[in-house]
């Protein structure tokens, strides 16, 4: 069985280089945008690259909700403008699915 993470739509808290802070809720279009971009650039999956995934969710949701201008590219956001991104719900990234069966405890 392949590694198939359970994706969720995380809330994000972002701190920008200019000191601005904001919260955003990612939604399905943000996940789809990530998938299209990841496929185009051959990025590893969310469970292999959780910081990139969460930062992308912040950029997509922040752009869609108007926290950042539509002219701010992903490269600019991720490299210089976003200095911190967290999930206030405590989920940094979707969990990886273990493809092996759990061992049965016979004791």
N, C-alpha and C positions, 0 to 999 in steps of 0.2 A: 504494500500500500504506500502510495506517495505521501510526502509531507504536505498535508492540506490544512493550513491554519484556519481557525475559525475567526473570520474577520468581524470586527465590530466597528461602529461609528463613534470614535472617541471624541470626547470633549477635550479641548486643548487650552492651555494657558501659555501665552507667549510674552516674552520680554524682548523688545526691539532694541537696537543699538542706540537709539535716541532716548531710551528710558521708558518709552510708552509700553503699557501692558494691556492686554486684552484677552478675552476668552471667546472661543468659537465652538460651535457644534458641527462636526463633520457629518455629512449625509451621503447617501448612495452615489450621487453624481461625483462626489470627491473621490470615493473608492474607485469608481470607473475611470476617472481621470488618472489616478495612480496606476491602475492596471494598464491602460493604454500607453502611458509614458514609460513604465517599467518594461513593457514588451518592446517598445521602440528602441530603448537604449540598453536592453538586455541586463537590467538590474537584477540582483538577487531578490528573492521573495521577502515579504515583510518579516517572517520569523528569522531570516538570516541577516537582515539589515533593519532592525527595529527603529533606530534613530532616524535613518533616512525616511522610513515609512511615516513616522509620527511628524517629522518636520514637513514632509510633503502634505500630509493631512492638514497641518496648520496653515500652510501656504494656500492650498486649495480652498479651505473653509474661510480663511481670512480674506482672500480675494473675493469670494462669492458674497460674503457678508459685509464687505466694504471697509474692513479694518485696514487693508492695504490697497494701494491703487492698482488697478488692472494692468498698468504699465510695468509694475515690478515683476521681473522675471523670477522663475524658480531659482536660477543660478544666483541672482543678486540677493534674494531672500535667504537662501541657504548658506551662502558664503560670507555675507557681510552684515545683513540687516537683522536676522534673527539670532539673538545671542543665547536664548534659552527657550525650550519648549517642553512642557510637561503635560501629563494627563492627570488632572486633579482627582480623577476617580481611582487613580493608582494603577491603571493598566497601561504600561509603557508600550506594549505592542501585542498583537494577537498571539495567543499561545500556540506553540508548535504542537502538532499531534504526533504522539509516539506511535509509529506503525507496528510495534511489537505488541503481542498480547501480554497483559499483566500476568505475573507469576501467581499461581494459586498458593495461598498460605495454608499448608496442611498441618501446622502445629496446633 
